[in-house]
Amino acid sequence: MTVPNFMMLAAACAPAIHSTTLSAVVMQKSRGHIYAIGLQNDQKLSYQPSTFKEAIAIAEQLKKNGHNFDMGLGQINVKNLEWLGMSLSDLFDPCKNLKAVQIVLMHCYERAVSKYNSEQAALQAALSCYDTGNFKSSSTNTYVQKNASYVALKVPALLGEESQESIKIHTRKAEETIKVELFSVASEDLPDAFAHKTSGVRDAFITGDSLHLEDNKSGG
């Protein structure tokens, strides 16, 4: 999907959020990868899905095994499914995922506006709420510091830098890897949101029927 097409999708699916704000959130969260799955608690997948069917298969297994994880363009957390009235498959649909981003971010921003005197402070708090669920994280959260140097109304536009810049925040800590072992799934070559691939997402899956943890201690 090209950037103009993303802007059209954003306008249709999340009209309450300025497209520049939405673009920055999506780029930081998933780098524009429709099928991105992010694990919590210093864990990661050894393989990222590259098709809708792969994404659903992995997400269903992760949920069944009790993992806490985020999905899709805006990295919506699995724990929000019931609140949003959405399914796992919904969050790998670009439009429905952006709708979910709008719901969560607007909810955070509306709460923040009632607590903070300035739009800047409210935006910082809303972005922190979206990222961590906690307004108080805004002073130290790198994600917020990167994205919240801007002001506007509604959910404010991010106006301080090039709207299509890929936001790269990589903090390496000791982490565990969840190795993906799934039955083979038919390949569907659907594009990601910004016409580039997240590193490693095209890797083949190992045939099998389970997920297991693999230690990957890197120190620091």
DOKE-884356 format. One record per residue: residue in one letter; x, y, z of N, C-alpha, C, O in turn. Coordinates in steps of 0.05 Angstrom, whole numbers, padded with zeros to 5 digits, always signed. Layout:
N
aXYZXYZXYZXYZ/...
***
This chain:
220
m+00017-00024+00000+00000+00000+00000+00018+00025+00000+00036+00027+00016/t+00013+00044-00018+00028+00068-00020+00020+00087+00002-00001+00084+00015/v+00037+00107+00007+00030+00127+00027+00004+00142+00021-00012+00145+00039/p-00001+00151-00004-00027+00163-00010-00050+00145-00003-00070+00153+00007/n-00047+00119-00010-00068+00100-00004-00072+00097+00026-00094+00094+00036/f-00050+00098+00041-00052+00097+00070-00068+00121+00081-00085+00118+00098/m-00062+00144+00070-00076+00168+00078-00106+00166+00072-00123+00175+00088/m-00113+00154+00050-00141+00150+00043-00154+00130+00063-00176+00134+00072/l-00139+00109+00069-00149+00090+00088-00153+00102+00116-00172+00097+00129/a-00133+00119+00124-00135+00132+00149-00160+00151+00151-00174+00151+00171/a-00164+00165+00129-00187+00183+00128-00214+00168+00130-00233+00178+00142/a-00215+00145+00118-00239+00129+00117-00244+00114+00143-00267+00111+00152/c-00222+00104+00155-00225+00085+00178-00220+00098+00205-00230+00088+00225/a-00205+00120+00206-00199+00133+00231-00200+00163+00228-00180+00177+00232/p-00223+00174+00219-00224+00203+00212-00220+00222+00236-00214+00245+00231/a-00224+00213+00260-00220+00230+00283-00191+00235+00291-00185+00252+00307/i-00173+00220+00278-00145+00223+00284-00131+00235+00259-00135+00225+00237/h-00116+00256+00263-00102+00268+00241-00084+00247+00228-00071+00231+00242/s-00083+00246+00201-00069+00225+00187-00039+00225+00194-00026+00204+00194/t-00028+00248+00200+00000+00250+00208+00005+00237+00235+00025+00223+00239/t-00013+00241+00254-00012+00228+00279-00013+00198+00276+00003+00183+00287/l-00033+00190+00261-00038+00161+00257-00014+00148+00243-00006+00126+00251/s-00003+00161+00223+00020+00151+00209+00044+00147+00227+00057+00126+00226/a+00049+00167+00245+00071+00165+00263+00068+00142+00283+00087+00128+00289/v+00043+00139+00293+00038+00117+00312+00042+00090+00298+00054+00072+00309/v+00031+00087+00274+00033+00062+00260+00062+00055+00253+00070+00032+00256/m+00077+00075+00244+00105+00070+00237+00121+00062+00261+00138+00045+00259/q+00116+00075+00284+00131+00068+00308+00123+00041+00319+00140+00025+00328/k+00097+00035+00318+00087+00010+00330+00093-00014+00313+00102-00035+00324/s+00088-00013+00287+00091-00037+00270+00108-00033+00245+00112-00052+00230/r+00118-00009+00241+00133-00002+00217+00115-00008+00192+00126-00014+00171/g+00089-00005+00196+00071-00008+00173+00065-00036+00165+00055-00041+00143/h+00072-00055+00182+00068-00084+00175+00040-00093+00185+00035-00093+00209/i+00023-00100+00166-00005-00107+00173-00007-00130+00192-00025-00130+00209/y+00011-00149+00190+00009-00174+00205+00028-00175+00229+00033-00197+00239/a+00039-00153+00237+00058-00152+00259+00046-00163+00285+00023-00156+00291/i+00061-00179+00299+00053-00189+00326+00076-00183+00345+00098-00192+00341/g+00069-00168+00366+00090-00161+00386+00083-00173+00413+00060-00170+00423/l+00102-00187+00425+00098-00199+00451+00107-00181+00473+00126-00166+00470/q+00094-00183+00496+00101-00167+00520+00122-00182+00536+00129-00205+00531/n+00132-00169+00557+00149-00181+00577+00175-00191+00566+00184-00214+00571/d+00188-00175+00549+00215-00181+00539+00216-00207+00524+00236-00222+00525/q+00195-00213+00510+00194-00237+00492+00190-00227+00463+00181-00205+00458/k+00197-00245+00445+00192-00238+00417+00187-00264+00402+00195-00286+00410/l+00174-00261+00379+00170-00284+00361+00196-00289+00345+00209-00269+00337/s+00202-00313+00340+00226-00319+00323+00220-00314+00294+00238-00310+00278/y+00194-00314+00287+00186-00309+00259+00161-00290+00260+00143-00294+00277/q+00160-00271+00242+00137-00254+00239+00120-00265+00216+00131-00273+00196/p+00094-00265+00219+00077-00274+00197+00078-00256+00173+00082-00232+00176/s+00074-00267+00150+00074-00251+00125+00048-00253+00110+00044-00240+00089/t+00029-00269+00120+00002-00271+00108-00019-00270+00130-00013-00274+00154/f-00043-00265+00122-00066-00264+00140-00069-00291+00154-00073-00291+00179/k-00068-00313+00139-00072-00339+00152-00051-00345+00172-00056-00357+00193/e-00026-00338+00166-00004-00343+00185-00009-00326+00211-00005-00336+00233/a-00017-00301+00207-00021-00284+00230-00043-00295+00248-00040-00295+00272/i-00065-00304+00236-00087-00315+00252-00078-00340+00267-00084-00343+00290/a-00064-00357+00253-00055-00383+00265-00037-00377+00289-00040-00390+00310/i-00018-00359+00286+00000-00352+00308-00016-00339+00331-00012-00347+00354/a-00033-00320+00324-00047-00305+00345-00066-00324+00361-00068-00322+00385/e-00079-00343+00347-00096-00361+00361-00081-00379+00380-00090-00385+00403/q-00057-00388+00372-00040-00404+00390-00030-00388+00413-00029-00398+00436/l-00021-00364+00408-00012-00347+00430-00034-00342+00451-00029-00343+00475/k-00058-00336+00441-00080-00331+00459-00087-00356+00475-00092-00355+00499/k-00087-00379+00461-00093-00404+00474-00073-00410+00496-00080-00421+00517/n-00048-00403+00492-00027-00408+00511-00024-00386+00532-00005-00388+00549/g-00041-00367+00531-00042-00346+00552-00021-00324+00550-00015-00311+00570/h-00011-00320+00526+00009-00299+00522-00005-00271+00520-00027-00269+00510/n+00010-00251+00528+00001-00223+00525+00015-00211+00501+00039-00210+00500/f-00001-00203+00481+00011-00194+00456-00006-00173+00442-00029-00169+00448/d+00007-00159+00423-00005-00137+00408-00006-00145+00378+00010-00162+00369/m-00025-00133+00364-00029-00142+00336-00034-00119+00317-00046-00099+00323/g-00024-00123+00292-00031-00106+00270-00017-00079+00269+00002-00074+00283/l-00027-00062+00252-00015-00036+00246-00010-00020+00271+00011-00009+00275/g-00031-00018+00288-00029-00002+00312-00021-00018+00337-00021-00007+00359/q-00015-00044+00334-00007-00061+00356-00027-00060+00379-00021-00052+00401/i-00052-00067+00373-00074-00068+00392-00070-00093+00409-00066-00115+00399/n-00073-00089+00436-00068-00111+00454-00092-00131+00455-00115-00123+00453/v-00085-00156+00457-00105-00178+00457-00126-00174+00480-00149-00182+00477/k-00117-00161+00502-00135-00157+00524-00157-00137+00518-00177-00135+00533/n-00154-00122+00497-00175-00102+00490-00196-00113+00470-00214-00098+00463/l-00194-00138+00462-00212-00149+00442-00241-00146+00452-00258-00136+00436/e-00247-00154+00476-00275-00154+00486-00285-00125+00488-00307-00120+00480/w-00268-00108+00499-00276-00079+00501-00282-00067+00474-00301-00051+00471/l-00266-00074+00454-00269-00063+00427-00291-00076+00412-00301-00066+00392/g-00300-00100+00421-00319-00115+00406-00308-00126+00380-00322-00128+00360/m-00282-00134+00381-00269-00143+00357-00258-00171+00361-00256-00181+00384/s-00250-00184+00339-00238-00211+00340-00209-00209+00333-00199-00188+00324/l-00195-00231+00336-00167-00232+00328-00164-00225+00298-00147-00210+00290/s-00181-00237+00282-00180-00232+00253-00185-00203+00246-00173-00192+00227/d-00202-00189+00261-00208-00161+00256-00182-00144+00258-00178-00126+00243/l-00165-00151+00277-00141-00135+00281-00119-00138+00260-00100-00123+00260/f-00123-00158+00243-00105-00161+00220-00117-00150+00194-00106-00154+00172/d-00140-00138+00197-00153-00123+00175-00144-00094+00178-00150-00082+00199/p-00131-00082+00158-00120-00055+00162-00141-00034+00171-00135-00018+00189/c-00164-00034+00159-00184-00014+00166-00194-00018+00194-00196+00001+00209/k-00201-00042+00201-00211-00048+00228-00190-00043+00249-00197-00034+00271/n-00165-00048+00243-00144-00042+00262-00141-00012+00266-00138-00003+00289/l-00143+00004+00245-00141+00033+00248-00166+00043+00263-00163+00063+00278/k-00189+00031+00259-00212+00038+00275-00207+00033+00305-00215+00049+00322/a-00194+00011+00311-00187+00005+00338-00167+00025+00350-00170+00033+00373/v-00148+00033+00334-00129+00054+00342-00144+00079+00349-00139+00091+00370/q-00163+00087+00332-00178+00111+00337-00194+00109+00364-00194+00128+00379/i-00207+00086+00368-00223+00083+00393-00205+00086+00417-00212+00100+00436/v-00182+00072+00417-00165+00072+00441-00152+00099+00445-00152+00110+00467/l-00142+00111+00423-00128+00137+00426-00147+00159+00433-00141+00176+00449/m-00171+00159+00421-00191+00179+00428-00200+00176+00457-00203+00196+00472/h-00203+00151+00466-00210+00146+00494-00189+00158+00513-00195+00171+00533/c-00164+00153+00506-00142+00163+00522-00141+00194+00521-00137+00207+00542/y-00145+00205+00498-00142+00234+00495-00165+00248+00509-00161+00269+00522/e-00189+00238+00507-00212+00250+00520-00208+00250+00551-00216+00269+00564/r-00197+00228+00561-00191+00227+00590-00169+00247+00597-00170+00259+00618/a-00149+00249+00579-00126+00266+00585-00134+00296+00585-00124+00311+00602/v-00152+00304+00567-00160+00331+00565-00173+00341+00591-00170+00364+00598/s-00187+00323+00604-00200+00331+00629-00180+00333+00653-00187+00344+00674/k-00156+00323+00649-00136+00323+00671-00114+00343+00667-00101+00351+00687/y-00108+00351+00642-00085+00368+00637-00094+00394+00625-00113+00396+00610/n-00078+00415+00632-00086+00443+00625-00079+00450+00596-00092+00467+00584/s-00059+00437+00584-00051+00444+00557-00055+00421+00538-00055+00398+00546/e-00058+00427+00513-00061+00407+00492-00035+00390+00491-00037+00366+00486/q-00012+00403+00494+00013+00388+00493+00014+00367+00515+00021+00344+00509/a+00007+00375+00539+00008+00356+00561-00013+00334+00557-00008+00310+00563/a-00036+00341+00547-00057+00321+00542-00048+00302+00520-00053+00278+00523/l-00035+00312+00499-00025+00294+00478-00004+00275+00489-00005+00251+00483/q+00014+00286+00504+00035+00269+00516+00023+00247+00533+00031+00223+00531/a+00003+00254+00549-00010+00235+00567-00026+00214+00550-00026+00191+00557/a-00039+00224+00529-00055+00205+00512-00037+00185+00498-00044+00162+00496/l-00014+00194+00488+00004+00176+00474+00016+00156+00494+00019+00132+00488/s+00021+00165+00518+00031+00147+00539+00010+00127+00546+00015+00103+00549/c-00015+00136+00549-00038+00118+00555-00041+00098+00533-00045+00074+00538/y-00039+00106+00508-00041+00087+00485-00019+00067+00486-00023+00043+00480/d+00005+00075+00493+00028+00057+00492+00030+00039+00516+00037+00016+00514/t+00023+00050+00540+00028+00035+00565+00003+00031+00582+00003+00015+00600/g-00019+00047+00576-00042+00046+00593-00040+00064+00617-00057+00064+00635/n-00019+00081+00618-00013+00097+00641-00005+00125+00633+00014+00129+00619/f-00020+00145+00642-00014+00173+00637+00013+00181+00648+00028+00196+00636/k+00020+00170+00671+00044+00179+00686+00070+00171+00672+00091+00181+00680/s+00069+00153+00653+00093+00145+00639+00104+00165+00620+00126+00162+00609/s+00088+00187+00615+00095+00205+00593+00121+00219+00596+00133+00226+00575/s+00131+00223+00620+00156+00238+00623+00181+00221+00616+00202+00233+00611/t+00178+00195+00617+00202+00178+00612+00199+00159+00588+00219+00147+00580/n+00175+00157+00577+00171+00138+00556+00182+00149+00529+00174+00170+00520/t+00201+00134+00518+00214+00143+00493+00194+00146+00470+00197+00165+00455/y+00175+00129+00469+00154+00130+00448+00140+00157+00449+00136+00170+00429/v+00133+00166+00474+00119+00191+00477+00137+00214+00471+00129+00233+00457/q+00162+00213+00480+00181+00235+00475+00185+00239+00445+00188+00261+00435/k+00185+00217+00430+00190+00218+00401+00165+00230+00387+00169+00245+00368/n+00141+00223+00396+00117+00229+00381+00101+00253+00391+00082+00261+00377/a+00108+00264+00414+00090+00284+00426+00101+00312+00427+00095+00326+00446/s+00117+00320+00408+00127+00348+00408+00110+00365+00389+00120+00382+00375/y+00083+00361+00390+00065+00373+00371+00039+00381+00384+00031+00369+00404/v+00025+00400+00372-00001+00408+00383-00022+00412+00362-00015+00422+00340/a-00047+00405+00367-00070+00411+00350-00094+00403+00366-00092+00397+00390/l-00117+00402+00353-00141+00394+00368-00151+00366+00361-00138+00353+00344/k-00172+00357+00373-00180+00329+00372-00157+00313+00383-00147+00319+00404/v-00150+00292+00368-00124+00280+00374-00104+00295+00356-00105+00292+00332/p-00086+00310+00368-00070+00329+00353-00053+00317+00331-00045+00294+00332/a-00049+00333+00310-00031+00324+00289-00002+00325+00298+00005+00342+00315/l+00014+00308+00288+00043+00308+00293+00056+00324+00271+00059+00314+00249/l+00064+00349+00277+00072+00367+00256+00101+00374+00256+00110+00391+00239/g+00117+00363+00274+00144+00373+00278+00165+00361+00259+00187+00371+00258/e+00158+00339+00244+00178+00327+00227+00164+00314+00203+00139+00315+00201/e+00179+00303+00185+00168+00290+00161+00148+00269+00170+00155+00251+00185/s+00124+00271+00159+00103+00253+00168+00108+00224+00161+00098+00206+00174/q+00124+00219+00140+00128+00191+00132+00155+00180+00141+00162+00158+00132/e+00168+00194+00158+00194+00183+00169+00189+00158+00185+00171+00157+00202/s+00204+00138+00180+00203+00114+00196+00215+00119+00223+00239+00125+00225/i+00199+00116+00244+00209+00121+00271+00222+00096+00282+00210+00075+00284/k+00248+00098+00288+00263+00075+00296+00271+00077+00325+00288+00094+00332/i+00259+00061+00342+00265+00060+00370+00272+00032+00377+00254+00015+00378/h+00297+00026+00381+00305-00002+00387+00321-00003+00413+00344+00005+00414/t+00308-00012+00434+00321-00016+00459+00326-00045+00464+00306-00060+00468/r+00351-00054+00463+00357-00082+00466+00360-00089+00496+00377-00077+00509/k+00345-00108+00505+00348-00118+00533+00349-00149+00531+00344-00161+00510/a+00355-00161+00554+00353-00190+00555+00325-00198+00549+00306-00187+00560/e+00322-00217+00531+00295-00225+00523+00294-00254+00517+00314-00267+00512/e+00269-00264+00517+00264-00292+00509+00251-00292+00482+00237-00273+00475/t+00257-00312+00467+00245-00315+00440+00225-00337+00441+00230-00359+00450/i+00201-00331+00431+00181-00352+00427+00184-00363+00399+00180-00349+00379/k+00192-00388+00397+00197-00400+00371+00170-00409+00359+00155-00424+00373/v+00165-00402+00335+00140-00408+00322+00142-00434+00307+00159-00437+00289/e+00126-00454+00314+00125-00479+00299+00096-00485+00293+00081-00493+00311/l+00089-00482+00268+00061-00485+00260+00058-00503+00236+00078-00507+00221/f+00034-00514+00232+00029-00528+00207+00032-00509+00184+00027-00485+00187/s+00041-00519+00161+00044-00502+00138+00018-00489+00131-00003-00501+00132/v+00020-00463+00123-00004-00448+00116+00000-00437+00088+00022-00429+00080/a-00021-00438+00072-00020-00428+00044-00011-00400+00044-00021-00383+00059/s+00008-00393+00026+00019-00366+00024+00000-00348+00009-00011-00355-00011/e-00003-00323+00021-00018-00302+00007+00000-00277+00008+00007-00267+00029/d+00008-00268-00015+00028-00246-00016+00014-00219-00015+00013-00204-00035/l+00002-00213+00008-00011-00187+00012+00010-00167+00021+00027-00174+00037/p+00009-00142+00011+00029-00122+00017+00025-00111+00045+00004-00112+00056/d+00047-00099+00056+00044-00085+00081+00037-00056+00076+00035-00048+00053/a+00032-00041+00097+00019-00015+00094+00035+00006+00080+00023+00024+00068/f+00061+00005+00082+00078+00027+00071+00097+00017+00050+00118+00029+00045/a+00090-00006+00037+00105-00017+00014+00134-00022+00021+00152-00019+00004/h+00139-00032+00046+00165-00042+00053+00161-00064+00073+00140-00065+00086/k+00181-00081+00077+00178-00104+00094+00192-00101+00120+00215-00091+00121/t+00179-00108+00142+00193-00110+00168+00214-00133+00166+00208-00154+00155/s+00238-00129+00176+00259-00149+00173+00250-00175+00184+00240-00177+00206/g+00255-00196+00168+00250-00223+00177+00222-00233+00173+00216-00257+00179/v+00203-00217+00163+00176-00226+00162+00171-00246+00140+00150-00259+00140/r+00189-00248+00121+00185-00266+00099+00196-00294+00105+00194-00312+00088/d+00208-00298+00128+00220-00324+00135+00199-00346+00135+00176-00341+00143/a+00206-00370+00127+00188-00392+00127+00183-00402+00155+00200-00399+00173/f+00160-00414+00159+00153-00425+00185+00162-00454+00187+00161-00469+00167/i+00170-00463+00210+00178-00490+00215+00153-00507+00218+00134-00500+00233/t+00152-00530+00205+00128-00547+00207+00127-00559+00235+00147-00568+00246/g+00103-00559+00246+00099-00569+00273+00072-00561+00284+00055-00552+00268/d+00067-00563+00310+00041-00556+00320+00041-00543+00347+00021-00543+00361/s+00064-00530+00354+00064-00518+00380+00082-00493+00380+00098-00489+00362/l+00079-00477+00401+00097-00454+00406+00113-00461+00431+00102-00473+00450/h+00139-00454+00431+00153-00458+00456+00173-00436+00460+00181-00423+00440/l+00181-00431+00484+00200-00410+00491+00229-00419+00485+00236-00442+00490/e+00244-00401+00474+00272-00406+00469+00288-00384+00481+00284-00361+00475/d+00307-00391+00499+00323-00371+00512+00340-00356+00492+00352-00369+00474/n+00342-00330+00495+00359-00314+00477+00372-00292+00494+00368-00268+00488/k+00386-00299+00514+00397-00279+00533+00420-00264+00519+00440-00275+00511/s+00416-00238+00517+00436-00221+00504+00450-00203+00524+00469-00189+00516/g+00440-00202+00548+00452-00185+00568+00443-00156+00566+00432-00148+00546/g+00448-00140+00586+00441-00112+00587+00412-00108+00587+00403-00085+00587/
***
